[in-house]
Amino acid sequence: MSKKTVYGIGNPLIDVIAETTEEEIKSLGIHKGTMQLTSTDQRNELVAFLKGKKVSYSCGGSCPNTMITLSALGVPTILAGKVGDDEYGRIYRTRLKELGVTDELRIGHQSTGSSIILITPDGERTMNTYLGANREFGPADVNKTSVEKADYFHFTGYMWDTESQMNSIKTALEAAKRSNTEISFDVADPFAVGRYRETFLNLIAHDCDIVFANNDEARILFDNYDAYECCRSMGKLCRTAIVKNGKRGSFVCHKGIITAIPLQGPSSAVDTTGAGDTYAAGFLWGQANGCNVVDSAHIASFLAGEIISQIGAQFSKEKAEKLIDDLKNNRWKK
């Protein structure tokens, strides 16, 4: 398998998952089925609510999901970010070690970021996200030597949440360019695009080799509802542009040539959590293992199809071993 390394900077969030009732959701004053950013007080109220309940923990966050999936599939990965000096931070780092990801997480003053996910009997997920220590990650936390030694540097649009996080990306980009480390950017969040459209367009044009966007993000970037045309426009700014178009598959533009990539997996998803993160992992897996861009995009679609066929944003060890065998034997080909 690949000996190429991927270095990622992201927001490590501990996913705390618990079953609850419709009545409890209402009593907490939460809108069922939504994702909301929570304050420290709201987060503490939810943590208190969970005491005595059966909960499960997993490593979450967009870039972390991509690094974990790559590691599970045999690509060496490094994750940088910030957690708190608390129980959630220790759980996160322990799990990360178990998953084989090299830990370059720093310890902040705030609590570890978390996503408290409440599941009602109908299977609906209500997510309550607290960024916490993630907001403190800054330029001094970037290991420039690790960036320079890596073959790929991957980050997401979520890093524009604070000025310190944004500046950390700029520091890493400078190091990546010095060493010709390939730069991979997942736009990741339509709300961030709405706030930083011109910044992101400039970033794509001047700093990135590989860019991922879904149809909503691409529409805001290029003021166009046509995913194909958005891919064409983004492909004029960077070497390799990918626009994911939901059930319609995706488009990849490499050096001006656009290819349609069909959807793989079920037409009706069991759980779409982490689908975009897994798509990015699949594409980078292909690139790290010497595949061409079109084959890498097919692999990305294949793995995204597998992740939406299950509950959760990461593959089990057994599932990952099967997928490695599928990838080695080209079973991703339609």
Secondary structure, 3 states (H helix, E strand, C coil): CCCCCEEEECCCEEEEEEECCHHHHHHCCCCCCCEEECCHHHHHHHHHHHCCCCEEEEEECHHHHHHHHHHHCCCCEEEEEEEECCHHHHHHHHHHHHCCCEEEEEEECCCCCEEEEEECCCCCEEEEEECHHHHHCCHHHCCHHHHHHCCEEEEEHHHHCCHHHHHHHHHHHHHHHHHCCEEEEECCCHHHHHHHHHHHHHHHHHHCCEEEEEHHHHHHHHCCCCHHHHHHHHHCCCCEEEEECHHHCEEEEECCEEEEECCCCCCCCCCCCCHHHHHHHHHHHHHHCCCCHHHHHHHHHHHHHHHCCCCCCCCCHHHHHHHHHHHHCCCCCC
